[in-house]
Amino acid sequence: MTTTPRSPRLLLLSTVLLAIAGGALLAVPHGQEQPAPPSTAHATTAPPETATVPPAGKPTANTDVSATAAASALSSVESALPPHGEGAAGDPAVQRNLGASWPADLPSTDERELLATGRALLRADATGIGRAKWPAAFPASAQAVAPAFATAGFRIQAAIARRNGSPDKAVVHLVWAGMDRGGTFTDLRITDWYFIRTLKTGTPTWTPQPRT
């Protein structure tokens, strides 16, 4: 098989082009590059006063990090509570928040007894119903005081029972709602009842302490 020889004119043109390219390469000094073409974009620099501003969310050297964290935690707790006036629908959120903020530390039997007694005491104190059942908690002078809240609308929103400094002392923390004698209804009220463990007919029991 034979091939057709290339045209002498084409070979001559290729030789001339290679010579020109070689000469151009030799004219460039070793180690230097051709300058890049100028860019049409305009570079911008931040003003000196903005150069030291930290990125958003990062504290500066003078920022109190612990105070920032505490404020964030407080905001989270407050956001977990339902708004005032939401009604019984918001009570489960109040109970969850109250229990999470103060972990349980009593046996379940003691906790149930304290909660039942604490709820009854709060109702007696607020509405006047059943005060005679606890003469130690409501002496005669206290029983004669007119109730400050109406029975209608009274509602305990949340309650927990916890130790109060020793295994024989406890406190029942209650959050409740009620309407006073002036007709003003307010929720998220707070009342604490304190107890000590005593022996009653040979059986340990929790005895409420008078309100001071």
Backbone as CSV, one residue per row, in Angstrom:
resi,resn,N_x,N_y,N_z,CA_x,CA_y,CA_z,C_x,C_y,C_z
1,MET,0.853,-1.187,0.000,0.000,0.000,0.000,0.881,1.226,0.000
2,THR,0.599,2.193,-0.864,1.408,3.391,-0.961,0.603,4.582,-0.498
3,THR,1.334,5.651,-0.053,0.699,6.906,0.375,1.113,8.007,-0.546
4,THR,0.240,8.989,-0.701,0.541,10.119,-1.576,1.442,11.084,-0.837
5,PRO,2.603,11.481,-1.396,3.503,12.410,-0.705,2.828,13.756,-0.499
6,ARG,3.122,14.378,0.657,2.547,15.672,0.986,3.063,16.756,0.060
7,SER,2.292,17.820,-0.044,2.660,18.924,-0.932,3.875,19.646,-0.384
8,PRO,4.891,19.975,-1.217,6.071,20.722,-0.732,5.691,22.069,-0.145
9,ARG,4.631,22.699,-0.707,4.217,24.010,-0.187,3.698,23.889,1.252
10,LEU,2.968,22.795,1.561,2.447,22.582,2.922,3.577,22.326,3.909
11,LEU,4.592,21.569,3.482,5.730,21.297,4.357,6.505,22.568,4.654
12,LEU,6.662,23.427,3.663,7.392,24.673,3.862,6.640,25.587,4.833
13,LEU,5.318,25.661,4.688,4.525,26.519,5.576,4.600,26.033,7.023
14,SER,4.574,24.727,7.236,4.675,24.177,8.595,6.016,24.499,9.216
15,THR,7.098,24.420,8.405,8.438,24.705,8.914,8.551,26.159,9.358
16,VAL,7.974,27.092,8.569,8.048,28.513,8.904,7.298,28.800,10.199
17,LEU,6.104,28.194,10.363,5.323,28.428,11.582,6.044,27.913,12.823
18,LEU,6.662,26.758,12.749,7.404,26.221,13.877,8.583,27.101,14.236
19,ALA,9.255,27.674,13.217,10.397,28.547,13.485,9.955,29.816,14.200
20,ILE,8.835,30.375,13.775,8.341,31.601,14.414,7.957,31.335,15.877
21,ALA,7.303,30.201,16.099,6.899,29.873,17.472,8.110,29.645,18.351
22,GLY,9.148,28.975,17.838,10.342,28.745,18.627,11.042,30.033,18.982
23,GLY,11.093,30.978,18.059,11.726,32.252,18.329,11.003,33.038,19.410
24,ALA,9.680,32.939,19.395,8.915,33.669,20.408,9.176,33.107,21.796
25,LEU,9.287,31.791,21.901,9.558,31.178,23.191,10.939,31.547,23.707
26,LEU,11.915,31.609,22.816,13.277,31.952,23.231,13.362,33.410,23.676
27,ALA,12.464,34.270,23.197,12.515,35.688,23.559,12.029,35.944,24.969
28,VAL,11.308,34.983,25.561,10.804,35.165,26.944,11.886,34.725,27.918
29,PRO,12.310,35.589,28.891,13.349,35.190,29.869,12.868,34.014,30.695
30,HIS,13.819,33.151,31.060,13.524,31.973,31.857,13.014,32.365,33.243
31,GLY,11.914,31.718,33.726,11.383,31.961,35.065,10.339,33.054,35.115
32,GLN,10.088,33.756,33.979,9.080,34.801,33.979,7.873,34.329,33.199
33,GLU,6.729,34.847,33.582,5.487,34.497,32.918,4.884,35.742,32.290
34,GLN,4.110,35.507,31.286,3.429,36.640,30.683,2.417,37.203,31.672
35,PRO,2.304,38.508,31.785,1.330,39.080,32.724,-0.085,38.709,32.330
36,ALA,-0.897,38.437,33.367,-2.282,38.072,33.114,-3.034,39.293,32.611
37,PRO,-4.008,39.071,31.742,-4.784,40.205,31.243,-5.526,40.884,32.380
38,PRO,-5.654,42.204,32.303,-6.321,42.927,33.400,-7.764,42.474,33.545
39,SER,-8.203,42.340,34.817,-9.564,41.905,35.092,-10.491,43.105,35.053
40,THR,-11.700,42.842,34.599,-12.686,43.918,34.536,-13.379,44.119,35.865
41,ALA,-13.205,43.157,36.852,-13.847,43.286,38.164,-13.058,44.246,39.028
42,HIS,-13.739,45.013,39.836,-13.089,45.967,40.732,-13.009,45.384,42.128
43,ALA,-11.799,45.225,42.676,-11.629,44.674,44.023,-12.130,45.680,45.048
44,THR,-12.767,45.135,46.107,-13.269,45.991,47.181,-12.612,45.593,48.480
45,THR,-12.363,46.528,49.332,-11.775,46.271,50.646,-12.708,46.828,51.699
46,ALA,-12.783,46.104,52.828,-13.649,46.552,53.929,-13.038,47.766,54.590
47,PRO,-13.836,48.726,54.997,-13.291,49.892,55.722,-12.594,49.435,56.985
48,PRO,-11.592,50.179,57.449,-10.838,49.764,58.639,-11.720,49.534,59.845
49,GLU,-12.804,50.343,60.002,-13.595,50.179,61.212,-14.397,48.901,61.222
50,THR,-14.617,48.301,60.048,-15.390,47.056,60.019,-14.511,45.827,60.051
51,ALA,-13.208,46.015,59.985,-12.318,44.863,59.927,-12.281,44.102,61.237
52,THR,-12.568,44.757,62.359,-12.479,44.088,63.654,-13.822,43.593,64.162
53,VAL,-14.889,43.777,63.399,-16.203,43.321,63.837,-16.286,41.820,63.683
54,PRO,-16.586,41.058,64.734,-16.621,39.596,64.639,-17.838,39.148,63.851
55,PRO,-17.793,37.924,63.310,-18.965,37.396,62.604,-20.151,37.332,63.536
56,ALA,-21.340,37.376,62.943,-22.571,37.324,63.747,-22.632,36.041,64.541
57,GLY,-23.011,36.136,65.814,-23.166,34.958,66.665,-21.931,34.610,67.454
58,LYS,-20.770,35.261,67.170,-19.540,34.963,67.899,-19.234,36.103,68.861
59,PRO,-19.033,35.810,70.171,-18.780,36.888,71.136,-17.396,37.478,70.959
60,THR,-17.263,38.750,71.274,-15.961,39.388,71.250,-15.212,39.048,72.519
61,ALA,-13.996,39.549,72.627,-13.174,39.218,73.790,-13.780,39.750,75.073
62,ASN,-14.585,40.828,74.986,-15.151,41.434,76.186,-16.555,40.920,76.509
63,THR,-17.076,39.973,75.713,-18.430,39.472,75.940,-18.432,38.462,77.068
64,ASP,-19.400,38.574,77.968,-19.572,37.618,79.057,-20.321,36.413,78.511
65,VAL,-19.579,35.328,78.189,-20.185,34.161,77.559,-21.178,33.500,78.491
66,SER,-20.861,33.408,79.794,-21.764,32.760,80.734,-23.070,33.516,80.853
67,ALA,-23.016,34.839,80.838,-24.240,35.637,80.910,-25.087,35.426,79.674
68,THR,-24.434,35.316,78.515,-25.173,35.070,77.283,-25.858,33.711,77.328
69,ALA,-25.147,32.695,77.830,-25.731,31.357,77.929,-26.893,31.330,78.908
70,ALA,-26.744,32.038,80.023,-27.821,32.081,81.009,-29.055,32.752,80.445
71,ALA,-28.860,33.829,79.705,-30.000,34.522,79.106,-30.699,33.632,78.089
72,SER,-29.900,32.861,77.332,-30.485,31.949,76.353,-31.289,30.853,77.029
73,ALA,-30.747,30.311,78.156,-31.470,29.261,78.883,-32.760,29.802,79.470
74,LEU,-32.696,31.039,80.026,-33.903,31.641,80.590,-34.949,31.848,79.510
75,SER,-34.514,32.262,78.332,-35.454,32.460,77.231,-36.109,31.154,76.827
76,SER,-35.330,30.055,76.856,-35.887,28.755,76.490,-36.937,28.305,77.498
77,VAL,-36.650,28.533,78.803,-37.615,28.137,79.831,-38.886,28.937,79.692
78,GLU,-38.749,30.270,79.476,-39.929,31.107,79.358,-40.750,30.739,78.139
79,SER,-40.075,30.363,77.036,-40.809,29.999,75.838,-41.542,28.682,76.004
80,ALA,-41.117,27.840,76.979,-41.784,26.561,77.194,-43.111,26.726,77.912
81,LEU,-43.318,27.847,78.605,-44.564,28.079,79.324,-45.623,28.599,78.370
82,PRO,-46.869,28.177,78.583,-47.945,28.700,77.733,-48.237,30.143,78.110
83,PRO,-48.808,30.917,77.227,-49.139,32.304,77.565,-50.245,32.362,78.597
84,HIS,-50.314,33.477,79.326,-51.365,33.664,80.324,-52.729,33.587,79.646
85,GLY,-53.672,32.974,80.355,-55.031,32.925,79.844,-55.300,31.848,78.831
86,GLU,-54.373,30.925,78.604,-54.603,29.883,77.607,-55.615,28.852,78.088
87,GLY,-55.810,28.740,79.407,-56.785,27.801,79.931,-56.175,26.444,80.218
88,ALA,-57.069,25.475,80.457,-56.611,24.138,80.841,-55.751,23.487,79.772
89,ALA,-55.874,23.904,78.525,-55.075,23.313,77.447,-53.582,23.539,77.657
90,GLY,-53.216,24.591,78.386,-51.802,24.869,78.614,-51.246,24.230,79.862
91,ASP,-52.100,23.585,80.674,-51.630,23.013,81.940,-50.585,21.906,81.767
92,PRO,-50.724,20.991,80.792,-49.679,19.963,80.637,-48.290,20.552,80.400
93,ALA,-48.209,21.654,79.658,-46.905,22.281,79.418,-46.342,22.852,80.713
94,VAL,-47.202,23.408,81.564,-46.748,23.921,82.857,-46.217,22.785,83.721
95,GLN,-46.930,21.645,83.732,-46.494,20.500,84.526,-45.162,19.957,84.025
96,ARG,-44.997,19.840,82.720,-43.728,19.332,82.161,-42.573,20.257,82.516
97,ASN,-42.782,21.553,82.374,-41.715,22.505,82.656,-41.342,22.500,84.131
98,LEU,-42.361,22.380,85.002,-42.101,22.362,86.437,-41.327,21.106,86.836
99,GLY,-41.723,19.962,86.313,-41.018,18.719,86.631,-39.602,18.690,86.093
100,ALA,-39.384,19.263,84.900,-38.040,19.263,84.311,-37.103,20.201,85.050
101,SER,-37.623,21.266,85.634,-36.759,22.229,86.321,-36.352,21.767,87.713
102,TRP,-37.032,20.736,88.252,-36.729,20.265,89.611,-36.893,18.747,89.621
103,PRO,-35.833,17.987,89.332,-35.952,16.518,89.214,-36.475,15.867,90.488
104,ALA,-37.210,14.784,90.336,-37.812,14.069,91.469,-36.730,13.507,92.382
105,ASP,-36.983,13.552,93.708,-36.014,13.038,94.671,-36.685,12.355,95.858
106,LEU,-37.970,12.009,95.714,-38.712,11.348,96.789,-39.223,9.991,96.313
107,PRO,-39.391,9.037,97.248,-40.050,7.781,96.877,-41.450,8.069,96.328
108,SER,-41.909,7.240,95.404,-43.188,7.500,94.743,-44.356,7.527,95.726
109,THR,-44.305,6.679,96.775,-45.403,6.675,97.753,-45.459,7.989,98.522
110,ASP,-44.306,8.502,98.923,-44.261,9.783,99.625,-44.723,10.915,98.705
111,GLU,-44.289,10.843,97.455,-44.657,11.901,96.519,-46.169,11.944,96.303
112,ARG,-46.801,10.784,96.155,-48.255,10.753,95.965,-48.991,11.307,97.186
113,GLU,-48.544,10.926,98.385,-49.182,11.428,99.609,-49.050,12.937,99.723
114,LEU,-47.855,13.441,99.470,-47.617,14.873,99.578,-48.426,15.657,98.547
115,LEU,-48.493,15.154,97.317,-49.242,15.856,96.281,-50.726,15.909,96.609
116,ALA,-51.288,14.794,97.076,-52.711,14.781,97.414,-53.008,15.754,98.547
117,THR,-52.164,15.748,99.578,-52.385,16.648,100.707,-52.152,18.100,100.306
118,GLY,-51.097,18.337,99.537,-50.791,19.703,99.109,-51.900,20.311,98.266
119,ARG,-52.471,19.534,97.363,-53.576,20.026,96.542,-54.789,20.385,97.405
120,ALA,-55.121,19.489,98.361,-56.270,19.745,99.233,-56.037,20.980,100.107
121,LEU,-54.816,21.142,100.602,-54.501,22.308,101.426,-54.627,23.606,100.629
122,LEU,-54.162,23.584,99.387,-54.253,24.791,98.569,-55.713,25.158,98.315
123,ARG,-56.516,24.157,97.991,-57.931,24.428,97.759,-58.588,25.001,99.028
124,ALA,-58.272,24.421,100.187,-58.850,24.914,101.449,-58.391,26.334,101.739
125,ASP,-57.129,26.614,101.477,-56.594,27.937,101.757,-57.202,28.982,100.841
126,ALA,-57.353,28.649,99.553,-57.836,29.631,98.583,-59.341,29.832,98.654
127,THR,-60.093,28.721,98.803,-61.555,28.812,98.737,-62.235,28.693,100.099
128,GLY,-61.496,28.278,101.141,-62.065,28.120,102.472,-62.738,26.786,102.718
129,ILE,-62.807,25.938,101.696,-63.498,24.653,101.828,-62.546,23.609,102.416
130,GLY,-62.912,23.039,103.599,-62.127,21.961,104.185,-61.035,22.401,105.124
131,ARG,-61.020,23.630,105.539,-59.960,24.089,106.433,-59.992,23.369,107.783
132,ALA,-61.179,23.007,108.244,-61.298,22.377,109.562,-60.612,21.015,109.610
133,LYS,-60.341,20.427,108.471,-59.692,19.115,108.449,-58.257,19.197,108.926
134,TRP,-57.623,20.376,108.836,-56.217,20.547,109.231,-56.115,21.674,110.256
135,PRO,-56.454,21.392,111.507,-56.400,22.457,112.520,-54.988,22.971,112.761
136,ALA,-53.977,22.101,112.540,-52.597,22.572,112.742,-52.199,23.557,111.652
137,ALA,-52.652,23.306,110.429,-52.308,24.202,109.319,-53.193,25.443,109.305
138,PHE,-54.457,25.287,109.775,-55.393,26.408,109.793,-55.946,26.581,111.207
139,PRO,-55.243,27.300,112.050,-55.769,27.556,113.393,-57.092,28.323,113.315
140,ALA,-57.738,28.447,114.465,-59.061,29.082,114.497,-59.044,30.464,113.864
141,SER,-57.986,31.200,114.096,-57.907,32.552,113.528,-57.860,32.521,112.003
142,ALA,-57.185,31.500,111.455,-57.090,31.383,110.007,-58.396,30.886,109.407
143,GLN,-59.098,30.001,110.126,-60.341,29.476,109.602,-61.423,30.545,109.519
144,ALA,-61.307,31.574,110.344,-62.307,32.639,110.336,-62.101,33.624,109.196
145,VAL,-60.939,33.582,108.545,-60.660,34.518,107.454,-61.477,34.121,106.233
146,ALA,-62.128,35.089,105.626,-62.941,34.823,104.436,-62.040,34.382,103.283
147,PRO,-62.508,33.418,102.485,-61.688,32.965,101.365,-61.449,34.084,100.362
148,ALA,-60.254,34.110,99.810,-59.896,35.171,98.869,-60.292,34.830,97.442
149,PHE,-60.597,33.547,97.178,-60.893,33.131,95.809,-62.193,32.342,95.766
150,ALA,-62.882,32.472,94.663,-64.134,31.755,94.468,-63.851,30.305,94.080
151,THR,-64.815,29.431,94.407,-64.673,28.030,94.021,-64.708,27.880,92.507
152,ALA,-65.616,28.609,91.873,-65.707,28.562,90.410,-64.444,29.160,89.797
153,GLY,-63.880,28.448,88.869,-62.668,28.928,88.192,-61.379,28.520,88.864
154,PHE,-61.455,27.996,90.103,-60.228,27.557,90.781,-59.698,26.303,90.078
155,ARG,-58.417,26.302,89.789,-57.815,25.176,89.066,-56.339,25.071,89.408
156,ILE,-55.905,23.860,89.763,-54.478,23.610,89.986,-53.873,23.196,88.648
157,GLN,-52.934,23.983,88.171,-52.348,23.746,86.858,-51.212,22.727,86.884
158,ALA,-50.438,22.726,87.958,-49.302,21.807,88.059,-48.879,21.705,89.509
159,ALA,-48.244,20.588,89.857,-47.772,20.401,91.236,-46.655,19.367,91.251
160,ILE,-45.653,19.607,92.095,-44.586,18.636,92.333,-44.283,18.604,93.825
161,ALA,-43.785,17.485,94.312,-43.360,17.333,95.707,-41.881,16.965,95.705
162,ARG,-41.080,17.682,96.499,-39.640,17.459,96.538,-39.139,17.571,97.982
163,ARG,-37.952,17.033,98.220,-37.325,17.177,99.530,-36.982,18.634,99.794
164,ASN,-36.915,18.957,101.084,-36.602,20.327,101.464,-35.452,20.337,102.469
165,GLY,-34.289,19.950,102.010,-33.093,20.017,102.848,-32.750,18.754,103.589
166,SER,-33.725,17.861,103.859,-33.449,16.613,104.561,-34.522,15.594,104.192
167,PRO,-34.276,14.301,104.442,-35.279,13.281,104.100,-36.586,13.432,104.869
168,ASP,-36.570,14.135,106.011,-37.778,14.291,106.820,-38.482,15.621,106.592
169,LYS,-38.056,16.375,105.582,-38.714,17.629,105.248,-39.010,17.642,103.752
170,ALA,-40.151,18.223,103.405,-40.542,18.271,101.997,-41.319,19.547,101.728
171,VAL,-41.433,19.872,100.442,-42.212,21.022,100.015,-43.026,20.606,98.796
172,VAL,-44.272,21.051,98.768,-45.126,20.850,97.594,-45.254,22.200,96.898
173,HIS,-44.809,22.214,95.673,-44.796,23.440,94.869,-45.980,23.370,93.905
174,LEU,-46.897,24.348,93.992,-48.120,24.318,93.193,-48.242,25.568,92.327
175,VAL,-48.720,25.357,91.114,-49.040,26.446,90.197,-50.540,26.361,89.933
176,TRP,-51.258,27.470,90.085,-52.713,27.389,90.010,-53.333,28.656,89.444
177,ALA,-54.639,28.571,89.195,-55.392,29.692,88.641,-56.656,29.886,89.459
178,GLY,-57.122,31.124,89.556,-58.335,31.396,90.303,-58.821,32.818,90.116
179,MET,-60.085,33.035,90.508,-60.693,34.359,90.413,-60.872,34.934,91.821
180,ASP,-60.325,36.102,92.042,-60.438,36.695,93.374,-61.819,37.309,93.580
181,ARG,-62.033,37.849,94.790,-63.349,38.386,95.122,-63.695,39.623,94.298
182,GLY,-62.696,40.233,93.721,-62.950,41.396,92.871,-63.314,41.032,91.448
183,GLY,-63.295,39.719,91.146,-63.656,39.271,89.804,-62.501,39.179,88.833
184,THR,-61.270,39.340,89.328,-60.093,39.253,88.451,-59.570,37.824,88.420
185,PHE,-59.473,37.267,87.236,-58.966,35.908,87.076,-57.489,35.969,86.692
186,THR,-56.680,35.189,87.401,-55.240,35.148,87.134,-54.762,33.707,87.199
187,ASP,-53.935,33.329,86.227,-53.346,31.989,86.257,-51.853,32.084,86.531
188,LEU,-51.192,30.921,86.604,-49.761,30.821,86.901,-49.415,31.434,88.262
189,ARG,-50.333,31.330,89.220,-50.032,31.708,90.603,-49.177,30.605,91.233
190,ILE,-48.380,30.941,92.227,-47.464,29.977,92.842,-47.676,29.957,94.353
191,THR,-47.778,28.748,94.913,-47.902,28.562,96.360,-47.065,27.360,96.783
192,ASP,-46.384,27.470,97.913,-45.604,26.378,98.479,-46.199,25.965,99.825
193,TRP,-46.299,24.646,100.020,-46.694,24.098,101.320,-45.564,23.227,101.840
194,TYR,-45.188,23.432,103.099,-44.059,22.713,103.688,-44.553,21.623,104.637
195,PHE,-43.816,20.514,104.671,-44.198,19.345,105.459,-43.000,18.814,106.234
196,ILE,-43.294,18.142,107.351,-42.282,17.366,108.066,-42.839,15.958,108.268
197,ARG,-41.940,14.990,108.308,-42.355,13.602,108.521,-42.457,13.338,110.023
198,THR,-43.617,12.864,110.454,-43.859,12.577,111.873,-44.439,11.176,112.013
199,LEU,-44.441,10.676,113.245,-45.045,9.375,113.534,-46.463,9.600,114.037
200,LYS,-47.424,9.035,113.341,-48.825,9.150,113.720,-49.386,7.741,113.879
201,THR,-49.711,7.380,115.144,-50.150,6.013,115.486,-49.131,4.987,115.010
202,GLY,-47.851,5.350,115.176,-46.786,4.422,114.826,-46.438,4.373,113.357
203,THR,-47.130,5.136,112.533,-46.873,5.122,111.088,-46.324,6.471,110.656
204,PRO,-45.210,6.490,109.918,-44.688,7.776,109.443,-45.687,8.442,108.499
205,THR,-45.878,9.698,108.676,-46.773,10.456,107.807,-46.243,11.869,107.641
206,TRP,-46.717,12.546,106.615,-46.268,13.921,106.332,-47.274,14.900,106.933
207,THR,-46.784,15.784,107.792,-47.637,16.741,108.480,-47.387,18.138,107.932
208,PRO,-48.427,18.816,107.450,-48.237,20.178,106.917,-47.913,21.179,108.014
209,GLN,-47.140,22.178,107.657,-46.763,23.232,108.591,-47.622,24.472,108.361
210,PRO,-47.923,25.218,109.442,-48.743,26.431,109.273,-48.071,27.400,108.303
211,ARG,-48.884,28.111,107.578,-48.378,29.152,106.684,-47.939,30.342,107.516
212,THR,-46.818,30.920,107.156,-46.318,32.100,107.893,-46.457,33.344,107.057
